[in-house]
Amino acid sequence: MWFVSLALAASVLPAPAAEDEALTRMALCRDSWVEWQKSEPKKFAAFAARIRTGFTPHDNDPFALPKSQVSVLGLKVLEVYWESVGMGVGFSLTLDAPFDRTRNAVEKALGKPLQHCESGDGMRSCELAIAQQRTVTLMAEDGAKLHRTLIGCYYFYEK
């Protein structure tokens, strides 16, 4: 009888989100759609097709929502921004995790600490220049109860 209880318990537990290496590589500036557009159009087209099939546009918003559970660095992906956020051009994800947890996961994956961290105007942010026109960026609203952090690779900012 115990195995029936175990089977029933397993059937009601949520499935873990699938880790997406391609999204991770793009968000951590290991890959660049800007470079792919210029020098590797097949890679760019394949990645764009993957975003279109795995995510659904959200009304007129600049982001799309995952069609199934997906994670990056063990953190659930809530939204994908494939071109820009505000004045920054790049690729980013909103993750279902507080800022400090996301920062720790990013620093572990990069093997180095983020720099240029700031707090102010209700926001927290950190960044790390990886290469010319490639900066890993984290941003979140400042608040202990908030569990959403934006992580992304930005190629350049409009000043």
Order of alpha helices (4+ residues) and beta strands (2+ residues): alpha-beta-alpha-alpha-alpha-beta-beta-beta-beta-beta-beta-alpha-beta-beta-beta-beta
